[in-house]
Amino acid sequence: DTLVGEVSRLVVAEACIQALDIEFTEGQIYEINSVQGEGPGRDLQKWQELFRTARAQ
């Protein structure tokens, strides 16, 4: 656990559900943190871009 901050359980749950539908997230570990602003909601393409960006770092 290297992130500082908070994230709601709803955001964590939505990220988990979305990750199940994205093949390249299988076997990966992600840390989740919230920021001000609008998130990806249920938009699969936005989630794919977020996970792809996180994976590249």
Summary of the structure (lengths in Angstrom):
residues: 57
radius of gyration: 11.0
end to end distance: 16.1
largest distance: 28.8
contacts: 106
relative contact order: 0.23
helix: 49%
strand: 0%
